[in-house]
Amino acid sequence: MNQMVKTAAIITARGGSKRLPRKNVKLFCGHPLVAWAITQAKNSELIDRVYVTTDDDEIEKISKQYGAEVIRRPNWPDADKAAANRPVLHAIGKIMEEHPELETIITMLPTCPLQKPEDLDNGIRKYRQIGADRLSQIIPQRETVVYRITSPCVARLVIFDKKYHYGILPGGWLITSPNWYIAYNLGMPSDLDSDLDLPENWPQIETYYVTAEYWQYADTDILEEFEFGEKIMEYYILKGQGISVYKNYFKEWTTKREKEKELQVSKSMEEKAVEQLTRMGVSTDEIHL
């Protein structure tokens, strides 16, 4: 019998990276880049199953080695032009064929690996607590100064703010329901990057968010970003412990859960013993003596 899957992580990882070729399998702090997103999700307390959607044999092999289930994408003729929305929608459909009970998805990009061990669980808890339709990470900016480049060597000031009115979306993950994700994307003009990048097609929506650390914005789309991200990852998260940082987090919450179960069992046994003694006519005072 299949285990219930109410919360699933869907990691998008294609093989045809253009700016940094094969970046998803390139070693990042000693492990393939895609492996970090898998490890973060696999060691979460609140994620039931981890899926990787890919079109690549090597990514599939690595994903399985690190414990993810793999969903192979169709051979779309315009795959290079498609946004990540398309493979996520395909993956949702495949998952819900086996698990119609699916309630929550967290879509993840391997290219944003700077996640602390507890980040995904904290995000899911906040999503459930406030009843959000979608939730992401945002890094509030103390000062936001943005210039629009109007011509070579000329730029015009468009935003000047020093009161935390703006924030940066790290882009690592999004938490939502499969129904919301499907409905949202059906309302988009297309699923091509070239169309979604046009200002007139930007979705006019609000999003709930949890605050990320200032240093958690580090994309890995070019070599300089990739190498810089490794330095940040090691300094702020791994601290010489490597990938075991996430496995230690897993041990912490599983140990805590086991202790809670033991306390519940002990309390239940005590209550039954008191109830039995009471039926035998033993007074409450005598029992507690």
Secondary structure by P-SEA (a helix, b strand, c coil): ccccccbbbbbbbbccccccccccccccccccaaaaaaaaaaacccccbbbbbbccaaaaaaaaaabbbbbbbccccccccccaaaaaaaaaaaaaaccccccbbbbbbccccccccaaaaaaaaaaaaacccbbbbbbbbcbbbbbbbccccbbbbccccccccccccccccccccaaaaaaaaaacccccccccccccccccbbbbbbbbccccccccccaaaaaaaaaaaaaccccccccaaaaaaaaaaaaaaaaaaaaaaaaaaaaaaaaaaaaaccccccccc
